[in-house]
Amino acid sequence: MKRHEADVTSLVFGLLFFGVFVVWVLVHAGAMGIEGIGQAVPILFVAVGLAGLAASISKLRRNREN
């Protein structure tokens, strides 16, 4: 099976949409109030940004080796 390149853009947007979904579920389930969104959204953005940065760095390192 041939290994393919990771699509960093798809990874970042997939994680972002999943995070928004999780926050929405928590708010509607009553586990997190509306006030919690002010803390959850910045944490979500930082986590998704770090994941995208790690994937980009990993892709750059693989390209340099080839």
C-alpha positions in Angstrom: 0.0 0.0 0.0 1.4 3.4 -1.0 1.8 6.0 1.7 0.3 9.4 0.8 1.1 12.9 2.0 -0.8 14.3 4.9 -3.2 17.1 4.0 -2.6 19.7 6.7 -5.5 22.0 5.7 -8.0 19.1 5.9 -6.6 18.1 9.3 -6.9 21.6 10.7 -10.4 22.2 9.5 -11.5 18.7 10.5 -10.2 19.3 14.0 -11.8 22.8 14.1 -15.2 21.5 13.1 -14.9 18.6 15.6 -14.0 21.0 18.4 -17.0 23.3 17.6 -19.2 20.2 17.6 -17.9 19.2 21.0 -18.4 22.7 22.5 -22.0 22.7 21.0 -22.8 19.3 22.6 -21.4 20.4 26.0 -23.4 23.6 26.0 -26.7 21.9 25.0 -26.1 19.0 27.4 -25.8 21.5 30.3 -22.2 20.5 31.1 -20.9 23.9 30.1 -22.7 27.2 30.3 -22.6 30.0 27.7 -19.9 31.7 29.8 -17.7 28.6 29.2 -17.6 29.3 25.5 -15.4 32.3 26.2 -12.7 29.9 27.6 -13.3 26.9 25.3 -13.0 28.7 22.0 -9.5 30.2 22.5 -8.3 26.8 23.9 -9.8 25.1 20.8 -8.1 27.6 18.4 -4.7 27.2 20.2 -5.0 23.4 20.2 -5.9 23.2 16.5 -3.2 25.7 15.6 -0.6 23.6 17.4 -1.8 20.4 15.7 -1.5 22.2 12.3 1.9 23.5 13.1 3.1 20.1 14.2 1.8 18.5 11.0 3.4 21.2 8.9 6.8 20.8 10.6 6.6 17.0 10.2 5.8 17.4 6.5 8.7 19.8 5.9 11.1 17.4 7.6 10.0 14.5 5.4 10.4 16.6 2.3 13.9 17.6 3.3 14.9 13.9 3.8 13.7 13.0 0.2 
